[in-house]
Amino acid sequence: MLIGVPREIKEDENRVGLLPSGVEALAGAGHPVLVETQAAAGIGIADKDYREAGAEIVTSPEEVYARAEMVVKVKEPLPGEYPHLRPGQILFTYFHFAASKTLTHACIESGAICIAYETVETKDGALPLLAPMSEVAGRMAVQEGAKYLEKAMGGRGILLGGVPGVAPANVVILGGGAVGTEAAKIASGMGARVTIFDVSLPRLRYLDDVMPANVVTLYSTLAAIREAAKEADLLIGAVLLKGAKAPVLVPRSVIAQMKPGAVVVDVAVDQGGCIETTHPTTHKDPTYFVEGVLHYGVANMPGAVPYTSSFALTNATLPYALAIAKKGWKRSLREDAALLRGLNIAEGKVTLRALSEEFGLPYEEPETILG
């Protein structure tokens, strides 16, 4: 199977979908790889490194899309890439369809096979291709939140961990999954007082066992979140509904009751956001104020640390890419239930129930398409 790796065109996105190590593995298994020139320039990897790994370097995204049977990316196709998509072509990337009706319809109309990293799910409920970026984003949420709490950045002017004789900051985290857990690790390690909300009592019991004493777990209700938000210096949205739009847990009326200069970091923004007042921003223009509260809404947070993120992503996605290249998409999905759950759109049909419900689109059982 011919694999294509285009350069990412999303603003300030320096990650790459496949590293030279991945190229070497695919090429060694007999699968030629096309890589667009400068695809990994943002992490200091040159075209010659890809050539030495066995890739063919091409000069345009048009050639990558025109020739590749499977395109391996990091972020969803943008409008400028829609015309390049074609029937039967496999797109293996993060899509977050529920956040964009336009993208959803473009991929339906293309006839492409859209396998989304974020919905590949193992039988125990783990999301192996979302986890690496969730880990990065969770840790970054605290890093960015601490920075923007500084007065010069527009925040309250409070040090996350405080100092002897001065109370630390209050950090409230909505969601105890991968993002929330990583955020809690970093925030508690910096000395903050941390509260994690989740709707799963087993998950809360686990977190209560493994987290240090400065982390408190609370069952998630709107009333409890409302009271905690009022006292929060840093509020982190870390909610995930697989393949669906994130629920709004913090309305504007609650934001209006928060401390002036408090900071909101909504990691769920790429799935619509779990805080009513958040909207997507960029690394160049990451923040804005609503009701005196500083909001950080960058939708591709791991893109700020592309070296770490690209290596973590290739580590996770390569085994799946190898399987698809070896067996073809239908056989690989039939034989791997986790990968089958990653199929969102195929041959013009929506195969993810949460997505069909989000936009009122007809749903097709993936098994029907696989035959």
C-alpha positions as CSV (number, residue, x, y, z in Angstrom):
1,M,0.0,0.0,0.0
2,L,1.3,3.5,-0.9
3,I,1.3,5.7,2.2
4,G,1.3,9.5,2.0
5,V,2.4,12.0,4.7
6,P,1.5,15.7,3.9
7,R,2.8,18.7,5.7
8,E,0.2,20.0,8.3
9,I,-1.3,23.3,7.3
10,K,-3.3,24.2,10.4
11,E,-2.0,27.4,11.9
12,D,1.0,26.9,14.2
13,E,0.8,23.1,13.8
14,N,4.3,21.8,13.7
15,R,3.6,18.1,14.4
16,V,4.1,15.5,11.7
17,G,2.0,12.4,11.1
18,L,4.9,9.9,10.7
19,L,8.5,10.1,11.7
20,P,11.4,8.6,9.8
21,S,11.3,5.6,12.1
22,G,7.8,5.0,11.0
23,V,8.7,5.4,7.4
24,E,11.5,2.8,7.8
25,A,9.1,0.3,9.4
26,L,6.6,0.7,6.6
27,A,9.1,0.7,3.8
28,G,10.8,-2.3,5.3
29,A,7.4,-4.1,5.2
30,G,7.1,-3.3,1.5
31,H,4.9,-0.2,1.6
32,P,6.3,2.8,-0.3
33,V,6.0,6.1,1.5
34,L,5.6,9.6,0.0
35,V,6.5,12.6,2.3
36,E,5.8,16.2,1.4
37,T,8.9,18.3,1.5
38,Q,9.5,20.1,4.9
39,A,6.8,18.0,6.5
40,A,8.8,17.8,9.7
41,A,10.8,21.0,9.6
42,G,8.9,22.2,12.7
43,I,10.7,19.5,14.8
44,G,14.1,19.8,13.1
45,I,13.8,16.7,10.9
46,A,15.0,17.2,7.4
47,D,13.9,15.7,4.1
48,K,17.2,13.8,3.9
49,D,16.3,12.0,7.1
50,Y,13.1,10.7,5.4
51,R,15.0,9.8,2.3
52,E,17.5,7.8,4.3
53,A,14.6,6.0,5.9
54,G,13.2,5.0,2.5
55,A,10.7,7.7,1.7
56,E,10.2,9.5,-1.6
57,I,10.0,13.3,-1.1
58,V,7.4,15.1,-3.2
59,T,7.0,18.9,-3.5
60,S,3.2,19.4,-3.2
61,P,0.3,18.1,-1.1
62,E,-1.6,17.6,-4.3
63,E,0.8,14.9,-5.3
64,V,0.6,13.2,-1.9
65,Y,-3.2,13.1,-2.0
66,A,-3.3,12.1,-5.7
67,R,-1.0,9.1,-5.3
68,A,-1.4,7.8,-1.7
69,E,-3.8,5.0,-0.9
70,M,-3.6,5.9,2.7
71,V,-2.8,9.4,4.1
72,V,-1.4,9.6,7.6
73,K,-1.8,13.0,9.3
74,V,-2.1,14.7,12.6
75,K,-5.0,17.0,12.3
76,E,-8.3,17.0,10.4
77,P,-8.3,18.0,6.7
78,L,-8.9,21.8,6.3
79,P,-11.1,23.3,3.6
80,G,-8.0,23.8,1.3
81,E,-7.5,20.0,1.5
82,Y,-11.1,19.0,0.8
83,P,-10.7,19.0,-3.0
84,H,-7.8,16.5,-2.7
85,L,-9.8,13.8,-1.0
86,R,-11.1,11.0,-3.2
87,P,-13.3,7.9,-3.0
88,G,-11.7,4.9,-1.4
89,Q,-8.7,6.8,0.0
90,I,-8.0,6.0,3.6
91,L,-7.5,9.0,5.9
92,F,-5.9,8.1,9.2
93,T,-5.8,11.1,11.5
94,Y,-7.5,13.1,14.3
95,F,-10.9,14.3,13.0
96,H,-13.1,15.4,15.9
97,F,-16.0,15.5,13.5
98,A,-18.6,16.5,16.1
99,A,-17.0,19.9,16.3
100,S,-17.5,20.6,12.6
101,K,-20.5,19.9,10.4
102,T,-18.6,21.3,7.4
103,L,-15.8,18.8,7.8
104,T,-18.3,16.0,8.3
105,H,-20.1,16.7,5.1
106,A,-16.9,17.3,3.1
107,C,-15.7,13.8,4.2
108,I,-19.0,12.2,3.4
109,E,-19.1,13.7,-0.1
110,S,-15.5,12.7,-0.7
111,G,-16.2,9.0,-0.4
112,A,-13.0,8.6,1.6
113,I,-12.5,6.1,4.4
114,C,-12.1,8.1,7.6
115,I,-10.5,6.3,10.5
116,A,-10.3,8.7,13.5
117,Y,-7.5,8.3,16.0
118,E,-9.7,9.6,18.8
119,T,-12.4,6.9,18.6
120,V,-10.1,3.8,18.3
121,E,-11.1,2.0,21.5
122,T,-9.9,-1.2,23.1
123,K,-12.3,-3.6,24.8
124,D,-11.4,-2.2,28.2
125,G,-12.5,1.3,27.1
126,A,-9.0,2.7,26.6
127,L,-8.4,5.1,23.7
128,P,-4.8,4.2,22.7
129,L,-4.4,6.8,19.9
130,L,-6.0,9.6,21.8
131,A,-4.1,8.9,25.0
132,P,-0.7,10.3,24.0
133,M,-2.1,13.7,23.0
134,S,-4.4,13.7,26.1
135,E,-1.3,13.2,28.3
136,V,0.5,16.1,26.6
137,A,-2.6,18.3,26.7
138,G,-3.3,17.6,30.3
139,R,0.2,18.4,31.4
140,M,0.2,21.5,29.2
141,A,-3.1,22.7,30.6
142,V,-1.5,23.3,34.0
143,Q,1.7,24.7,32.4
144,E,-0.3,27.3,30.4
145,G,-2.7,28.0,33.2
146,A,0.2,28.7,35.6
147,K,1.7,31.1,33.0
148,Y,-1.6,33.0,32.4
149,L,-2.3,33.4,36.1
150,E,0.7,35.7,36.1
151,K,-0.4,39.4,36.4
152,A,1.7,40.4,33.3
153,M,-0.3,37.8,31.3
154,G,-3.7,39.1,32.5
155,G,-4.2,36.7,35.4
156,R,-4.8,37.2,39.1
157,G,-1.1,37.3,39.9
158,I,-1.1,34.1,41.9
159,L,1.6,31.4,42.1
160,L,0.1,28.0,41.6
161,G,1.9,26.4,44.6
162,G,2.0,29.4,46.9
163,V,4.9,29.8,49.3
164,P,5.2,29.1,53.1
165,G,2.7,31.4,54.8
166,V,0.7,32.1,51.6
167,A,-2.1,29.8,50.3
168,P,-1.6,28.0,47.0
169,A,-4.0,28.4,44.1
170,N,-7.2,26.4,43.7
171,V,-7.3,24.2,40.6
172,V,-10.6,22.7,39.5
173,I,-10.5,19.9,36.9
174,L,-13.6,18.8,35.1
175,G,-13.1,15.1,34.1
176,G,-10.9,12.4,35.6
177,G,-9.8,10.7,32.4
178,A,-6.4,10.9,30.8
179,V,-6.4,14.7,30.4
180,G,-7.7,15.3,33.9
181,T,-5.4,12.8,35.5
182,E,-2.3,14.3,33.9
183,A,-3.4,17.8,34.8
184,A,-3.9,16.8,38.4
185,K,-0.4,15.2,38.6
186,I,1.2,18.4,37.5
187,A,-0.9,20.8,39.5
188,S,-0.6,18.8,42.7
189,G,3.2,18.4,42.1
190,M,3.4,22.1,41.9
191,G,1.7,22.4,45.3
192,A,-1.8,23.6,44.2
193,R,-5.0,22.6,45.9
194,V,-6.7,20.4,43.3
195,T,-10.3,19.2,42.9
196,I,-11.2,16.6,40.3
197,F,-14.8,16.1,39.2
198,D,-16.0,12.9,37.4
199,V,-19.3,11.0,37.0
200,S,-17.7,7.6,37.5
201,L,-17.4,6.5,41.1
202,P,-14.9,3.7,40.3
203,R,-12.7,6.3,38.6
204,L,-13.0,8.6,41.6
205,R,-12.1,5.8,43.9
206,Y,-9.0,5.0,41.8
207,L,-7.9,8.7,41.7
208,D,-8.5,9.0,45.4
209,D,-6.1,6.1,45.9
210,V,-3.3,7.2,43.7
211,M,-3.3,11.0,44.1
212,P,-1.5,12.9,46.8
213,A,-3.3,14.5,49.8
214,N,-3.7,17.9,48.1
215,V,-6.1,16.4,45.5
216,V,-9.8,16.0,46.4
217,T,-12.2,14.0,44.3
218,L,-15.8,15.0,43.9
219,Y,-18.8,13.5,42.1
220,S,-19.8,15.7,39.2
221,T,-23.1,17.5,39.5
222,L,-23.8,20.9,38.1
223,A,-24.4,22.3,41.6
224,A,-21.1,21.0,42.9
225,I,-19.2,22.3,39.8
226,R,-20.9,25.7,40.2
227,E,-19.7,26.1,43.8
228,A,-16.2,24.9,43.0
229,A,-15.8,27.2,40.0
230,K,-16.5,30.3,42.2
231,E,-13.4,29.5,44.2
232,A,-11.2,28.4,41.4
233,D,-8.1,30.3,40.3
234,L,-7.6,27.8,37.4
235,L,-10.5,25.9,35.9
236,I,-9.6,23.1,33.4
237,G,-12.1,21.5,31.1
238,A,-11.1,17.9,30.5
239,V,-14.4,16.2,29.6
240,L,-14.7,13.6,26.8
241,L,-17.6,11.9,25.2
242,K,-16.1,9.6,22.6
243,G,-17.0,10.9,19.1
244,A,-19.6,13.3,20.4
245,K,-19.7,17.0,21.3
246,A,-18.6,17.8,24.8
247,P,-21.4,18.6,27.2
248,V,-21.5,22.2,28.6
249,L,-20.9,22.0,32.3
250,V,-20.1,25.6,33.1
251,P,-22.5,28.2,31.8
252,R,-21.7,31.9,31.3
253,S,-23.6,32.7,34.5
254,V,-21.1,30.7,36.5
255,I,-18.1,32.3,34.7
256,A,-19.5,35.7,35.7
257,Q,-19.2,34.6,39.4
258,M,-15.6,33.5,39.2
259,K,-12.7,35.6,40.5
260,P,-11.5,38.4,38.3
261,G,-8.3,37.3,36.6
262,A,-9.1,33.6,37.1
263,V,-8.0,31.4,34.2
264,V,-10.0,28.9,32.2
265,V,-8.3,26.3,30.0
266,D,-10.8,24.2,28.1
267,V,-9.0,21.2,26.6
268,A,-12.3,19.9,25.3
269,V,-12.5,22.9,22.9
270,D,-11.7,20.7,19.9
271,Q,-14.9,18.8,20.7
272,G,-17.0,21.9,21.1
273,G,-15.9,22.8,24.6
274,C,-17.4,22.0,28.0
275,I,-17.4,25.6,29.1
276,E,-20.0,27.8,27.4
277,T,-17.7,30.8,27.0
278,T,-14.9,29.0,25.3
279,H,-14.2,29.1,21.6
280,P,-11.2,27.8,19.6
281,T,-8.1,30.1,19.5
282,T,-4.6,29.7,18.1
283,H,-1.1,29.6,19.6
284,K,-0.4,33.1,18.2
285,D,-3.5,34.5,19.8
286,P,-4.4,32.1,22.5
287,T,-6.5,34.0,25.1
288,Y,-9.4,36.4,25.5
289,F,-11.5,37.7,28.4
290,V,-15.1,37.0,29.2
291,E,-16.7,38.4,32.4
292,G,-13.2,39.3,33.6
293,V,-12.0,35.7,33.3
294,L,-9.1,34.8,31.1
295,H,-9.9,32.0,28.6
296,Y,-7.3,29.8,26.8
297,G,-8.9,27.9,24.0
298,V,-6.1,26.6,21.7
299,A,-7.6,23.6,19.9
300,N,-4.3,21.9,19.1
301,M,-2.4,22.4,22.4
302,P,0.1,19.6,21.7
303,G,1.2,21.5,18.6
304,A,3.1,23.8,20.9
305,V,5.5,20.9,21.8
306,P,5.6,19.2,18.4
307,Y,8.8,17.2,19.1
308,T,7.4,15.4,22.1
309,S,4.0,15.1,20.5
310,S,5.1,13.7,17.2
311,F,7.2,11.0,18.8
312,A,4.4,10.1,21.2
313,L,1.9,9.9,18.3
314,T,4.0,7.8,16.0
315,N,4.7,5.4,18.8
316,A,1.0,4.8,19.2
317,T,-0.3,4.9,15.6
318,L,2.5,3.0,13.8
319,P,1.3,-0.5,14.7
320,Y,-2.2,0.3,13.4
321,A,-0.8,1.9,10.2
322,L,1.2,-1.2,9.6
323,A,-1.8,-3.4,10.0
324,I,-3.9,-1.4,7.6
325,A,-1.1,-1.2,5.0
326,K,-0.6,-5.0,5.2
327,K,-4.2,-6.2,5.3
328,G,-6.2,-3.3,3.7
329,W,-8.7,-1.4,5.7
330,K,-11.6,-3.8,5.5
331,R,-9.7,-6.9,6.7
332,S,-7.8,-5.0,9.3
333,L,-11.0,-3.6,10.7
334,R,-12.8,-6.9,10.7
335,E,-9.9,-8.5,12.6
336,D,-9.4,-5.6,15.1
337,A,-12.4,-4.4,17.0
338,A,-10.5,-1.5,18.5
339,L,-9.7,-0.2,15.0
340,L,-13.2,-0.8,13.8
341,R,-14.5,1.6,16.4
342,G,-12.2,4.2,14.8
343,L,-14.2,4.1,11.5
344,N,-16.3,7.3,11.5
345,I,-17.2,7.7,7.8
346,A,-16.7,5.3,4.9
347,E,-17.8,5.5,1.2
348,G,-20.1,8.4,1.9
349,K,-21.8,6.8,4.9
350,V,-21.6,7.7,8.6
351,T,-20.5,4.7,10.6
352,L,-20.2,6.2,14.1
353,R,-23.6,6.4,15.9
354,A,-22.6,9.4,18.1
355,L,-21.8,11.4,14.9
356,S,-25.0,10.5,13.1
357,E,-27.0,11.6,16.2
358,E,-25.0,14.9,16.5
359,F,-25.9,16.1,13.0
360,G,-29.0,14.0,12.3
361,L,-27.3,12.0,9.6
362,P,-28.3,8.5,8.5
363,Y,-26.3,5.8,10.3
364,E,-24.8,2.7,8.7
365,E,-23.5,-0.2,10.7
366,P,-19.8,-0.5,10.0
367,E,-20.1,-4.3,9.6
368,T,-22.5,-3.7,6.7
369,I,-19.8,-1.8,4.8
370,L,-17.1,-4.3,5.6
371,G,-19.3,-7.1,4.2
